[in-house]
């Protein structure tokens, strides 16, 4: 036994230990990626809420600049209200020129609802179920509270 010489195997391939180590490392990396991506979806919904709210504010201000007043009717968070129709359709100004539409479609997702008050143009954000309505751009942050 003392004089026995160990020679290297001629077989090619990986040992079971090497394969297990690689699998464990890949599992750890996958877990890190899953937790990192999981938090970005919530922040992306909030960013979309902010962008949609700003787009709606811009559309309302543009409507007022071209027509002289905000839409008379409100735009409700559930998509009802003639205010949405006013913003998504065209109109004719005093010179007979076609103006609008100010929005291509009603902003919002299944995570939150945007609405606005008629005649004043105040934008609000609520949950997807329509509850907890908060004014947009007024602390506390309506998108953080409602866009989930």
C-alpha positions, 0 to 999 in steps of 0.5 A, a space after each residue: 500500500 505504501 508503494 502504490 502510485 495513484 494515477 489520474 483517471 482517464 475519464 473526462 467529466 465533472 465529479 458529483 461534488 463539482 456539479 453540486 457546487 455549481 447547482 448551489 451557486 446558481 440557486 443562490 444567484 437565482 434567489 438574489 435576482 428574484 428578490 431584486 426584481 420583485 421590488 422593482 415591479 412595485 416601484 415601476 407601478 408607482 412611476 407609471 402612476 406619476 407619469 399618467 397623473 402628469 400626462 392627465 394634468 398636462 392634457 387638462 391644462 392644454 384643453 383649458 388653453 385651447 378651449 378657455 376652460 376645463 371640461 365641465 363634466 368630471 372624469 371618474 376613475 371607473 372610466 365614466 363621466 363626460 370629461 373623459 370623452 371631452 379629452 379623448 375626442 376632437 372639438 372645433 375652436 372659434 375659427 372653425 379649426 379642429 382641436 384635440 384630442 388631448 389624450 389618446 386613451 384614459 390613463 390608468 392600469 389595474 393597479 390604480 385609477 385616475 380621475 379629475 374634477 370637472 371645471 377645476 381640473 383637479 386630478 385624484 388617484 384611487 386604488 384599483 377598487 376605487 377606494 382611498 381617493 387622494 389628490 395627486 401631487 398633494 402629500 401624502 403621495 397618492 401614487 405610493 398609497 394607492 398604486 399597488 
